[in-house]
Amino acid sequence: MSSQQPTGIIFDEFALDPAKLAKSAIKGLRFAFGISGAVALILGVLLLFWPTKTLAVVAVFLGLNFLITGAVKLALGIFTHGLSAGMRILDILFGLILAVAGIVAIKNSAATGEFLLIFTVIIIGIGWIIEGILAVVESGTSTSRTWAVLFGGLSIVAGIVVLVVPTWTAAWLLLITGVSLVILGLAGIVRAVTFGRGILAGLSAGT
């Protein structure tokens, strides 16, 4: 008898399949996705239309975005008992990384010149790639995976783009960051609305 495990079983431990989650866990995840998406959208709009925006403002906004997203991930990992152990550990780990990145970004926003530009690019790239990887890993094989994969893909691409273009000017970085935050925010909100919607409807109908 073969002891080989089915393909993908390791990643299934980290996947978010609404059909396998408790109602409270689904609602908690929808709330978390919605908060993260709304924060990104608001910060992106402010960044695009703030008439006195500077690179320091980008650092602060990104710091707030990563700090809030990290805090939400930490809360999910610690308090949402309907998730698998693997998913909770992943949320706590990535939540800590994003929260630390946010704090570092805010603390270094007072820096000036080329250092702040390079530092901000690195924080943007790494932070978005981490968020994207987590979203793709979470997507699993559920019917609601489309928006998770889309969000994750957009986040990873945005992170790679800012990292591989070493000659960003502050003006271009401001524009790219603002547009990316708006797109990721909208994708995150749609993900919050669609995640587990059919499952919740079925549970409500059965009560």
CYANA upper distance limits for C-alpha pairs under 8 A (distance plus 0.5 A):
  5 GLN  CA      9 ILE  CA      7.37
  8 GLY  CA     12 ASP  CA      6.67
  9 ILE  CA     13 GLU  CA      7.24
 10 ILE  CA     14 PHE  CA      8.10
 11 PHE  CA     15 ALA  CA      6.92
 11 PHE  CA    137 VAL  CA      7.50
 11 PHE  CA    140 GLY  CA      7.83
 12 ASP  CA    140 GLY  CA      6.62
 13 GLU  CA     84 SER  CA      7.13
 13 GLU  CA     85 ALA  CA      8.37
 13 GLU  CA     86 GLY  CA      6.21
 13 GLU  CA     87 MET  CA      7.29
 14 PHE  CA     84 SER  CA      7.64
 14 PHE  CA     86 GLY  CA      5.88
 14 PHE  CA     87 MET  CA      5.05
 14 PHE  CA     90 LEU  CA      7.99
 14 PHE  CA    137 VAL  CA      7.04
 14 PHE  CA    138 GLU  CA      6.44
 14 PHE  CA    140 GLY  CA      8.18
 15 ALA  CA     87 MET  CA      7.51
 15 ALA  CA    137 VAL  CA      6.61
 15 ALA  CA    138 GLU  CA      4.69
 15 ALA  CA    139 SER  CA      6.20
 15 ALA  CA    140 GLY  CA      4.93
 15 ALA  CA    141 THR  CA      8.22
 16 LEU  CA     21 LEU  CA      8.36
 16 LEU  CA     83 LEU  CA      8.44
 16 LEU  CA     87 MET  CA      8.38
 16 LEU  CA    138 GLU  CA      5.53
 16 LEU  CA    139 SER  CA      6.41
 16 LEU  CA    140 GLY  CA      6.63
 16 LEU  CA    142 SER  CA      8.06
 17 ASP  CA     21 LEU  CA      7.19
 17 ASP  CA    139 SER  CA      7.99
 17 ASP  CA    140 GLY  CA      7.12
 17 ASP  CA    141 THR  CA      7.67
 17 ASP  CA    142 SER  CA      5.64
 17 ASP  CA    144 SER  CA      8.49
 18 PRO  CA     22 ALA  CA      8.41
 18 PRO  CA     26 ILE  CA      6.92
 18 PRO  CA    142 SER  CA      7.69
 18 PRO  CA    195 PHE  CA      7.77
 18 PRO  CA    196 GLY  CA      5.56
 18 PRO  CA    199 ILE  CA      7.20
 19 ALA  CA    142 SER  CA      8.30
 19 ALA  CA    196 GLY  CA      8.05
 19 ALA  CA    199 ILE  CA      6.94
 21 LEU  CA     25 ALA  CA      6.58
 21 LEU  CA     26 ILE  CA      6.89
 21 LEU  CA     82 GLY  CA      6.44
 21 LEU  CA     83 LEU  CA      7.24
 22 ALA  CA     26 ILE  CA      6.91
 22 ALA  CA     82 GLY  CA      6.07
 23 LYS  CA     27 LYS  CA      6.79
 23 LYS  CA    200 LEU  CA      7.29
 23 LYS  CA    203 LEU  CA      8.25
 24 SER  CA     28 GLY  CA      6.58
 24 SER  CA     80 THR  CA      8.48
 24 SER  CA     82 GLY  CA      7.85
 25 ALA  CA     29 LEU  CA      6.64
 25 ALA  CA     80 THR  CA      6.48
 25 ALA  CA     81 HIS  CA      7.79
 25 ALA  CA     82 GLY  CA      5.72
 25 ALA  CA     83 LEU  CA      7.31
 26 ILE  CA     30 ARG  CA      6.65
 26 ILE  CA    195 PHE  CA      8.12
 26 ILE  CA    196 GLY  CA      6.85
 26 ILE  CA    200 LEU  CA      8.39
 27 LYS  CA     31 PHE  CA      6.64
 28 GLY  CA     32 ALA  CA      6.66
 28 GLY  CA     76 LEU  CA      7.94
 28 GLY  CA     80 THR  CA      7.73
 29 LEU  CA     33 PHE  CA      6.58
 29 LEU  CA     76 LEU  CA      7.96
 29 LEU  CA    192 ALA  CA      8.04
 30 ARG  CA     34 GLY  CA      6.53
 30 ARG  CA    191 ARG  CA      8.30
 30 ARG  CA    192 ALA  CA      4.99
 30 ARG  CA    193 VAL  CA      7.31
 30 ARG  CA    195 PHE  CA      6.92
 31 PHE  CA     35 ILE  CA      6.61
 31 PHE  CA    192 ALA  CA      7.32
 32 ALA  CA     36 SER  CA      6.69
 32 ALA  CA     72 VAL  CA      6.58
 32 ALA  CA     73 LYS  CA      8.21
 32 ALA  CA     76 LEU  CA      8.31
 32 ALA  CA    192 ALA  CA      8.21
 33 PHE  CA     37 GLY  CA      6.50
 33 PHE  CA    188 GLY  CA      6.32
 33 PHE  CA    189 ILE  CA      7.03
 33 PHE  CA    191 ARG  CA      7.32
 33 PHE  CA    192 ALA  CA      5.48
 34 GLY  CA     38 ALA  CA      6.46
 34 GLY  CA    188 GLY  CA      6.85
 34 GLY  CA    189 ILE  CA      5.40
 34 GLY  CA    191 ARG  CA      8.23
 34 GLY  CA    192 ALA  CA      5.57
 34 GLY  CA    193 VAL  CA      8.17
 35 ILE  CA     39 VAL  CA      6.60
 35 ILE  CA    189 ILE  CA      8.43
 36 SER  CA     40 ALA  CA      6.75
 36 SER  CA     65 ASN  CA      8.17
 36 SER  CA     68 ILE  CA      7.65
 36 SER  CA     69 THR  CA      6.07
 36 SER  CA     72 VAL  CA      8.19
 36 SER  CA    185 GLY  CA      7.75
 36 SER  CA    188 GLY  CA      7.43
 37 GLY  CA     41 LEU  CA      6.61
 37 GLY  CA    184 LEU  CA      7.32
 37 GLY  CA    185 GLY  CA      4.43
 37 GLY  CA    186 LEU  CA      6.79
 37 GLY  CA    187 ALA  CA      7.62
 37 GLY  CA    188 GLY  CA      4.82
 37 GLY  CA    189 ILE  CA      5.50
 38 ALA  CA     42 ILE  CA      6.57
 38 ALA  CA    185 GLY  CA      6.28
 38 ALA  CA    186 LEU  CA      8.09
 38 ALA  CA    188 GLY  CA      8.17
 38 ALA  CA    189 ILE  CA      7.07
 39 VAL  CA     43 LEU  CA      6.57
 39 VAL  CA     65 ASN  CA      7.00
 39 VAL  CA    185 GLY  CA      7.57
 40 ALA  CA     44 GLY  CA      6.45
 40 ALA  CA     65 ASN  CA      6.71
 40 ALA  CA    181 LEU  CA      5.66
 40 ALA  CA    182 VAL  CA      6.89
 40 ALA  CA    184 LEU  CA      7.33
 40 ALA  CA    185 GLY  CA      5.20
 41 LEU  CA     45 VAL  CA      6.69
 41 LEU  CA    181 LEU  CA      6.30
 41 LEU  CA    182 VAL  CA      4.96
 41 LEU  CA    183 ILE  CA      7.88
 41 LEU  CA    184 LEU  CA      7.75
 41 LEU  CA    185 GLY  CA      4.77
 41 LEU  CA    186 LEU  CA      6.93
 42 ILE  CA     46 LEU  CA      6.68
 42 ILE  CA    182 VAL  CA      7.99
 42 ILE  CA    185 GLY  CA      8.44
 43 LEU  CA     47 LEU  CA      6.49
 43 LEU  CA     61 PHE  CA      6.78
 43 LEU  CA     65 ASN  CA      8.15
 43 LEU  CA    178 GLY  CA      8.05
 43 LEU  CA    181 LEU  CA      7.56
 43 LEU  CA    182 VAL  CA      8.31
 44 GLY  CA     48 LEU  CA      6.73
 44 GLY  CA    177 THR  CA      7.76
 44 GLY  CA    178 GLY  CA      4.78
 44 GLY  CA    179 VAL  CA      6.89
 44 GLY  CA    180 SER  CA      7.86
 44 GLY  CA    181 LEU  CA      5.19
 44 GLY  CA    182 VAL  CA      5.39
 45 VAL  CA     49 PHE  CA      6.67
 45 VAL  CA    178 GLY  CA      7.12
 45 VAL  CA    182 VAL  CA      6.97
 46 LEU  CA     50 TRP  CA      5.92
 46 LEU  CA    178 GLY  CA      8.45
 47 LEU  CA     53 LYS  CA      7.14
 47 LEU  CA     57 VAL  CA      8.33
 47 LEU  CA     58 VAL  CA      7.68
 47 LEU  CA     61 PHE  CA      8.42
 47 LEU  CA    174 LEU  CA      7.73
 47 LEU  CA    178 GLY  CA      5.90
 48 LEU  CA    174 LEU  CA      8.05
 48 LEU  CA    175 LEU  CA      7.09
 48 LEU  CA    178 GLY  CA      5.87
 48 LEU  CA    179 VAL  CA      7.88
 53 LYS  CA     57 VAL  CA      6.50
 53 LYS  CA     58 VAL  CA      8.23
 54 THR  CA     58 VAL  CA      7.18
 54 THR  CA    170 ALA  CA      8.42
 54 THR  CA    174 LEU  CA      8.27
 55 LEU  CA     59 ALA  CA      6.95
 55 LEU  CA    116 LEU  CA      8.07
 55 LEU  CA    117 LEU  CA      7.63
 55 LEU  CA    170 ALA  CA      6.73
 55 LEU  CA    174 LEU  CA      7.46
 56 ALA  CA     60 VAL  CA      6.83
 56 ALA  CA    109 SER  CA      5.44
 56 ALA  CA    110 ALA  CA      7.05
 56 ALA  CA    111 ALA  CA      8.21
 56 ALA  CA    116 LEU  CA      8.19
 57 VAL  CA     61 PHE  CA      6.54
 57 VAL  CA    109 SER  CA      7.97
 58 VAL  CA     62 LEU  CA      6.45
 58 VAL  CA    120 THR  CA      8.27
 58 VAL  CA    174 LEU  CA      7.22
 58 VAL  CA    177 THR  CA      8.34
 59 ALA  CA     63 GLY  CA      6.42
 59 ALA  CA    105 ALA  CA      6.07
 59 ALA  CA    106 ILE  CA      6.69
 59 ALA  CA    108 ASN  CA      8.26
 59 ALA  CA    109 SER  CA      5.93
 59 ALA  CA    120 THR  CA      6.53
 60 VAL  CA     64 LEU  CA      6.66
 60 VAL  CA    105 ALA  CA      7.01
 60 VAL  CA    106 ILE  CA      5.40
 60 VAL  CA    109 SER  CA      6.65
 61 PHE  CA     65 ASN  CA      6.65
 62 LEU  CA     66 PHE  CA      6.59
 62 LEU  CA    102 GLY  CA      7.31
 62 LEU  CA    105 ALA  CA      7.67
 62 LEU  CA    124 ILE  CA      7.76
 63 GLY  CA     67 LEU  CA      6.37
 63 GLY  CA    101 ALA  CA      7.42
 63 GLY  CA    102 GLY  CA      4.21
 63 GLY  CA    103 ILE  CA      6.61
 63 GLY  CA    104 VAL  CA      7.86
 63 GLY  CA    105 ALA  CA      5.46
 63 GLY  CA    106 ILE  CA      5.69
 64 LEU  CA     68 ILE  CA      6.49
 64 LEU  CA    102 GLY  CA      6.54
 64 LEU  CA    103 ILE  CA      8.49
 64 LEU  CA    106 ILE  CA      7.99
 65 ASN  CA     69 THR  CA      6.56
 65 ASN  CA    102 GLY  CA      7.63
 66 PHE  CA     70 GLY  CA      6.27
 66 PHE  CA     98 LEU  CA      5.72
 66 PHE  CA     99 ALA  CA      6.36
 66 PHE  CA    101 ALA  CA      7.20
 66 PHE  CA    102 GLY  CA      5.31
 66 PHE  CA    127 GLY  CA      7.73
 67 LEU  CA     71 ALA  CA      6.59
 67 LEU  CA     98 LEU  CA      6.72
 67 LEU  CA     99 ALA  CA      4.77
 67 LEU  CA    100 VAL  CA      7.77
 67 LEU  CA    101 ALA  CA      7.84
 67 LEU  CA    102 GLY  CA      5.05
 67 LEU  CA    103 ILE  CA      7.12
 68 ILE  CA     72 VAL  CA      6.66
 68 ILE  CA     99 ALA  CA      7.74
 69 THR  CA     73 LYS  CA      6.73
 69 THR  CA     95 GLY  CA      7.64
 69 THR  CA     98 LEU  CA      7.55
 69 THR  CA     99 ALA  CA      7.88
 70 GLY  CA     74 LEU  CA      6.63
 70 GLY  CA     94 PHE  CA      7.55
 70 GLY  CA     95 GLY  CA      4.37
 70 GLY  CA     96 LEU  CA      6.59
 70 GLY  CA     97 ILE  CA      7.71
 70 GLY  CA     98 LEU  CA      5.29
 70 GLY  CA     99 ALA  CA      5.03
 71 ALA  CA     75 ALA  CA      6.63
 71 ALA  CA     95 GLY  CA      6.65
 71 ALA  CA     96 LEU  CA      8.23
 71 ALA  CA     99 ALA  CA      6.90
 72 VAL  CA     76 LEU  CA      6.70
 72 VAL  CA     95 GLY  CA      7.80
 73 LYS  CA     77 GLY  CA      6.69
 73 LYS  CA     91 ASP  CA      5.60
 73 LYS  CA     92 ILE  CA      6.73
 73 LYS  CA     94 PHE  CA      7.77
 73 LYS  CA     95 GLY  CA      5.26
 74 LEU  CA     78 ILE  CA      6.61
 74 LEU  CA     91 ASP  CA      6.51
 74 LEU  CA     92 ILE  CA      5.17
 74 LEU  CA     93 LEU  CA      8.35
 74 LEU  CA     95 GLY  CA      5.46
 74 LEU  CA     96 LEU  CA      7.36
 75 ALA  CA     79 PHE  CA      6.19
 75 ALA  CA     80 THR  CA      7.97
 75 ALA  CA     92 ILE  CA      8.35
 76 LEU  CA     80 THR  CA      5.60
 76 LEU  CA     88 ARG  CA      7.53
 76 LEU  CA     91 ASP  CA      7.28
 76 LEU  CA     92 ILE  CA      8.25
 77 GLY  CA     83 LEU  CA      8.50
 77 GLY  CA     87 MET  CA      7.80
 77 GLY  CA     88 ARG  CA      4.53
 77 GLY  CA     89 ILE  CA      6.84
 77 GLY  CA     90 LEU  CA      8.07
 77 GLY  CA     91 ASP  CA      5.57
 77 GLY  CA     92 ILE  CA      5.61
 78 ILE  CA     88 ARG  CA      7.40
 78 ILE  CA     92 ILE  CA      7.63
 80 THR  CA     88 ARG  CA      8.35
 83 LEU  CA     87 MET  CA      6.72
 83 LEU  CA     88 ARG  CA      6.78
 84 SER  CA     88 ARG  CA      6.77
 85 ALA  CA     89 ILE  CA      6.68
 86 GLY  CA     90 LEU  CA      6.65
 87 MET  CA     91 ASP  CA      6.61
 87 MET  CA    138 GLU  CA      8.40
 88 ARG  CA     92 ILE  CA      6.69
 89 ILE  CA     93 LEU  CA      6.59
 90 LEU  CA     94 PHE  CA      6.55
 91 ASP  CA     95 GLY  CA      6.12
 92 ILE  CA     96 LEU  CA      6.61
 93 LEU  CA     97 ILE  CA      6.95
 94 PHE  CA     98 LEU  CA      6.61
 94 PHE  CA    130 ILE  CA      7.88
 94 PHE  CA    134 LEU  CA      8.34
 95 GLY  CA     99 ALA  CA      6.49
 96 LEU  CA    100 VAL  CA      6.56
 97 ILE  CA    101 ALA  CA      6.67
 98 LEU  CA    102 GLY  CA      6.61
 98 LEU  CA    127 GLY  CA      7.01
 99 ALA  CA    103 ILE  CA      6.79
100 VAL  CA    104 VAL  CA      6.61
101 ALA  CA    105 ALA  CA      6.57
101 ALA  CA    123 ILE  CA      7.32
101 ALA  CA    127 GLY  CA      7.85
102 GLY  CA    106 ILE  CA      6.77
103 ILE  CA    107 LYS  CA      6.61
104 VAL  CA    108 ASN  CA      6.63
105 ALA  CA    109 SER  CA      6.62
105 ALA  CA    120 THR  CA      7.80
105 ALA  CA    123 ILE  CA      7.70
108 ASN  CA    116 LEU  CA      8.07
109 SER  CA    116 LEU  CA      7.68
111 ALA  CA    115 PHE  CA      7.67
111 ALA  CA    116 LEU  CA      6.11
112 THR  CA    116 LEU  CA      6.01
113 GLY  CA    117 LEU  CA      7.19
114 GLU  CA    118 ILE  CA      6.69
115 PHE  CA    119 PHE  CA      6.42
116 LEU  CA    120 THR  CA      6.38
117 LEU  CA    121 VAL  CA      6.74
117 LEU  CA    170 ALA  CA      7.26
118 ILE  CA    122 ILE  CA      6.81
119 PHE  CA    123 ILE  CA      6.76
120 THR  CA    124 ILE  CA      6.55
121 VAL  CA    125 GLY  CA      6.58
121 VAL  CA    162 VAL  CA      6.62
121 VAL  CA    163 LEU  CA      6.87
121 VAL  CA    173 LEU  CA      8.38
122 ILE  CA    126 ILE  CA      6.55
122 ILE  CA    162 VAL  CA      8.44
122 ILE  CA    163 LEU  CA      6.95
123 ILE  CA    127 GLY  CA      6.25
124 ILE  CA    128 TRP  CA      6.56
124 ILE  CA    159 GLY  CA      6.81
124 ILE  CA    162 VAL  CA      7.77
125 GLY  CA    129 ILE  CA      6.65
125 GLY  CA    158 ALA  CA      7.69
125 GLY  CA    159 GLY  CA      4.23
125 GLY  CA    160 ILE  CA      6.45
125 GLY  CA    161 VAL  CA      8.11
125 GLY  CA    162 VAL  CA      6.30
125 GLY  CA    163 LEU  CA      5.94
126 ILE  CA    130 ILE  CA      6.65
126 ILE  CA    159 GLY  CA      6.81
127 GLY  CA    131 GLU  CA      6.80
127 GLY  CA    159 GLY  CA      7.77
128 TRP  CA    132 GLY  CA      6.51
128 TRP  CA    155 SER  CA      5.64
128 TRP  CA    156 ILE  CA      6.45
128 TRP  CA    158 ALA  CA      7.39
128 TRP  CA    159 GLY  CA      5.46
129 ILE  CA    133 ILE  CA      6.61
129 ILE  CA    155 SER  CA      6.53
129 ILE  CA    156 ILE  CA      4.86
129 ILE  CA    157 VAL  CA      8.14
129 ILE  CA    158 ALA  CA      8.30
129 ILE  CA    159 GLY  CA      5.70
129 ILE  CA    160 ILE  CA      7.66
130 ILE  CA    134 LEU  CA      6.73
130 ILE  CA    156 ILE  CA      8.10
131 GLU  CA    135 ALA  CA      6.73
131 GLU  CA    152 GLY  CA      7.36
131 GLU  CA    155 SER  CA      7.16
131 GLU  CA    156 ILE  CA      8.11
132 GLY  CA    136 VAL  CA      6.76
132 GLY  CA    151 PHE  CA      7.30
132 GLY  CA    152 GLY  CA      4.16
132 GLY  CA    153 GLY  CA      6.61
132 GLY  CA    154 LEU  CA      7.77
132 GLY  CA    155 SER  CA      5.27
132 GLY  CA    156 ILE  CA      5.44
133 ILE  CA    137 VAL  CA      6.60
133 ILE  CA    152 GLY  CA      6.63
133 ILE  CA    156 ILE  CA      7.49
134 LEU  CA    138 GLU  CA      6.53
134 LEU  CA    152 GLY  CA      7.82
135 ALA  CA    139 SER  CA      6.71
135 ALA  CA    148 ALA  CA      6.10
135 ALA  CA    149 VAL  CA      7.11
135 ALA  CA    151 PHE  CA      7.46
135 ALA  CA    152 GLY  CA      5.41
136 VAL  CA    140 GLY  CA      8.07
136 VAL  CA    148 ALA  CA      6.72
136 VAL  CA    149 VAL  CA      5.62
136 VAL  CA    152 GLY  CA      5.75
136 VAL  CA    153 GLY  CA      7.94
138 GLU  CA    148 ALA  CA      7.98
139 SER  CA    144 SER  CA      8.20
139 SER  CA    145 ARG  CA      5.25
139 SER  CA    146 THR  CA      8.27
139 SER  CA    148 ALA  CA      6.00
139 SER  CA    149 VAL  CA      6.78
140 GLY  CA    145 ARG  CA      7.21
141 THR  CA    145 ARG  CA      7.04
144 SER  CA    148 ALA  CA      7.98
144 SER  CA    194 THR  CA      7.27
144 SER  CA    195 PHE  CA      6.21
144 SER  CA    196 GLY  CA      7.34
145 ARG  CA    149 VAL  CA      6.56
146 THR  CA    150 LEU  CA      6.61
147 TRP  CA    151 PHE  CA      6.39
147 TRP  CA    187 ALA  CA      7.46
147 TRP  CA    188 GLY  CA      8.49
147 TRP  CA    190 VAL  CA      7.82
147 TRP  CA    191 ARG  CA      5.84
147 TRP  CA    194 THR  CA      8.49
148 ALA  CA    152 GLY  CA      6.51
148 ALA  CA    191 ARG  CA      6.94
149 VAL  CA    153 GLY  CA      6.37
150 LEU  CA    154 LEU  CA      6.58
150 LEU  CA    187 ALA  CA      8.10
151 PHE  CA    155 SER  CA      6.59
151 PHE  CA    184 LEU  CA      6.95
151 PHE  CA    187 ALA  CA      6.25
151 PHE  CA    188 GLY  CA      7.13
151 PHE  CA    191 ARG  CA      8.50
152 GLY  CA    156 ILE  CA      6.62
153 GLY  CA    157 VAL  CA      6.58
154 LEU  CA    158 ALA  CA      6.50
154 LEU  CA    184 LEU  CA      7.63
155 SER  CA    159 GLY  CA      6.63
155 SER  CA    184 LEU  CA      7.40
156 ILE  CA    160 ILE  CA      6.66
157 VAL  CA    161 VAL  CA      6.53
158 ALA  CA    162 VAL  CA      6.99
158 ALA  CA    180 SER  CA      7.33
159 GLY  CA    163 LEU  CA      6.86
160 ILE  CA    164 VAL  CA      6.54
161 VAL  CA    165 VAL  CA      6.87
162 VAL  CA    166 PRO  CA      8.31
162 VAL  CA    168 TRP  CA      8.41
162 VAL  CA    173 LEU  CA      8.41
168 TRP  CA    172 TRP  CA      6.68
168 TRP  CA    173 LEU  CA      6.57
169 THR  CA    173 LEU  CA      6.67
170 ALA  CA    174 LEU  CA      6.63
171 ALA  CA    175 LEU  CA      6.90
172 TRP  CA    176 ILE  CA      6.55
173 LEU  CA    177 THR  CA      6.36
174 LEU  CA    178 GLY  CA      6.59
175 LEU  CA    179 VAL  CA      6.67
176 ILE  CA    180 SER  CA      6.47
177 THR  CA    181 LEU  CA      6.57
178 GLY  CA    182 VAL  CA      6.83
179 VAL  CA    183 ILE  CA      6.79
180 SER  CA    184 LEU  CA      6.49
181 LEU  CA    185 GLY  CA      6.27
182 VAL  CA    186 LEU  CA      6.69
183 ILE  CA    187 ALA  CA      6.70
184 LEU  CA    188 GLY  CA      6.47
185 GLY  CA    189 ILE  CA      6.73
186 LEU  CA    190 VAL  CA      6.76
187 ALA  CA    191 ARG  CA      6.57
188 GLY  CA    192 ALA  CA      6.71
189 ILE  CA    193 VAL  CA      6.85
190 VAL  CA    194 THR  CA      6.66
191 ARG  CA    195 PHE  CA      6.27
193 VAL  CA    197 ARG  CA      7.54
196 GLY  CA    200 LEU  CA      6.61
197 ARG  CA    201 ALA  CA      6.69
198 GLY  CA    202 GLY  CA      6.70
199 ILE  CA    203 LEU  CA      6.70
200 LEU  CA    204 SER  CA      6.57
201 ALA  CA    205 ALA  CA      6.64
202 GLY  CA    206 GLY  CA      6.72
203 LEU  CA    207 THR  CA      7.00
